[in-house]
Amino acid sequence: MSEVKRYCIDGYGSGMCVIEEGPYVEFEDFDAERLRADTAVAEVAALREELADLAELKAYVTIPLRERCAERKELQQRLTAAEQRNSDLVELLRAIKRHDPDTQCMTYPMHRRIDAALKPTESGASE
């Protein structure tokens, strides 16, 4: 696009003076400047709409992410508490077995159940 001269009214009323951001153009350049201004307005409107869509998407993604983080933290706390209870119960079962006077009797049903409970799982998970 060719260089368009822009003008403003001289403060002394003596005519027009050339200025880079002046509000006036020569009549030959008016149509091109009007088209440029209309295009710029349309581009700004499209960008604002896109920005609004992005803000809506951010809100849609951010809220569930926060909820998932809170849920994960809660689940981690519950898992830690369950692991602690499991550890306490294993120690309790071992203590019962150690202090039971019938510990030598292999057929004692409670000892078989304790042994079964203390065996590692098939998945390899530890106590």
C-alpha positions in Angstrom: 0.0 0.0 0.0 1.3 3.4 -0.9 2.2 5.9 1.8 -0.9 7.9 2.9 -0.5 11.4 4.1 -2.5 12.3 7.1 -3.4 15.8 8.2 -4.8 17.7 11.0 -6.2 21.2 11.2 -3.6 23.8 12.1 -4.2 25.2 15.6 -4.0 28.7 14.2 -6.8 28.1 11.7 -4.5 28.8 8.8 -5.1 25.4 7.1 -4.0 21.8 7.4 -0.7 20.4 8.4 0.8 16.9 7.8 0.9 14.8 11.0 1.5 11.0 11.3 -1.6 10.2 13.3 -3.8 12.9 11.9 -7.6 12.3 11.6 -7.9 13.5 8.0 -6.7 12.1 4.6 -6.9 13.4 1.1 -10.0 12.4 -0.8 -8.1 10.1 -3.1 -7.0 8.0 -0.1 -10.3 8.1 1.8 -11.8 4.8 0.4 -8.6 2.9 1.1 -8.4 4.3 4.6 -12.1 3.5 5.3 -11.5 -0.1 4.1 -8.4 -0.4 6.3 -10.3 1.0 9.3 -13.3 -1.4 8.7 -10.9 -4.3 8.4 -9.2 -3.4 11.6 -12.5 -3.1 13.4 -13.5 -6.6 12.1 -10.2 -8.0 13.2 -10.5 -6.6 16.7 -14.0 -8.0 17.0 -12.8 -11.4 15.9 -9.9 -11.3 18.3 -12.2 -10.3 21.2 -14.5 -13.2 20.4 -11.5 -15.6 20.2 -10.2 -14.2 23.5 -13.7 -14.8 25.1 -13.7 -18.4 23.8 -10.2 -18.9 25.3 -11.2 -17.5 28.6 -14.3 -19.8 28.7 -12.1 -22.8 27.8 -9.6 -21.8 30.5 -12.4 -21.7 33.1 -13.7 -25.1 31.8 -10.2 -26.7 32.1 -9.0 -25.0 35.3 -11.9 -25.7 37.6 -11.9 -29.5 36.9 -8.1 -29.5 37.3 -8.4 -27.9 40.7 -11.1 -30.4 41.7 -9.0 -33.3 40.5 -6.0 -32.0 42.5 -8.1 -31.7 45.6 -9.6 -35.2 45.0 -6.1 -36.7 44.4 -4.9 -35.1 47.7 -7.9 -36.5 49.6 -7.3 -40.0 48.1 -3.6 -39.8 49.0 -4.5 -39.0 52.6 -7.0 -41.9 52.7 -4.4 -44.3 51.2 -1.8 -43.2 53.8 -4.3 -43.7 56.6 -5.3 -47.2 55.3 -1.6 -48.2 54.9 -1.0 -47.1 58.5 -4.0 -49.1 59.8 -2.8 -52.1 57.7 0.7 -51.8 59.3 -0.8 -51.6 62.8 -3.0 -54.6 62.2 -0.2 -56.7 60.9 1.9 -55.9 64.0 -1.1 -56.7 66.2 -1.6 -60.1 64.5 2.1 -60.9 64.9 2.0 -59.9 68.6 -1.1 -62.1 69.2 0.6 -65.0 67.5 3.8 -64.5 69.6 1.9 -64.3 72.9 -0.6 -67.1 72.3 0.0 -70.2 74.5 -1.3 -72.4 71.7 1.3 -71.2 69.2 2.9 -74.6 68.8 -0.4 -76.2 67.7 -0.4 -75.9 63.9 -4.0 -77.0 63.6 -5.2 -74.1 65.7 -7.7 -72.4 63.3 -6.9 -68.8 64.5 -3.2 -69.3 63.7 -4.0 -70.6 60.2 -6.1 -67.6 59.6 -3.4 -65.2 60.9 -0.8 -67.0 58.7 -3.0 -66.6 55.7 -3.6 -62.9 56.4 0.1 -62.2 56.8 1.1 -63.9 53.5 2.0 -61.5 50.7 -0.6 -61.2 48.0 -0.2 -62.8 44.6 0.2 -59.4 43.0 3.4 -58.9 45.0 2.1 -56.2 47.2 3.7 -56.0 50.5 2.0 -55.6 53.9 
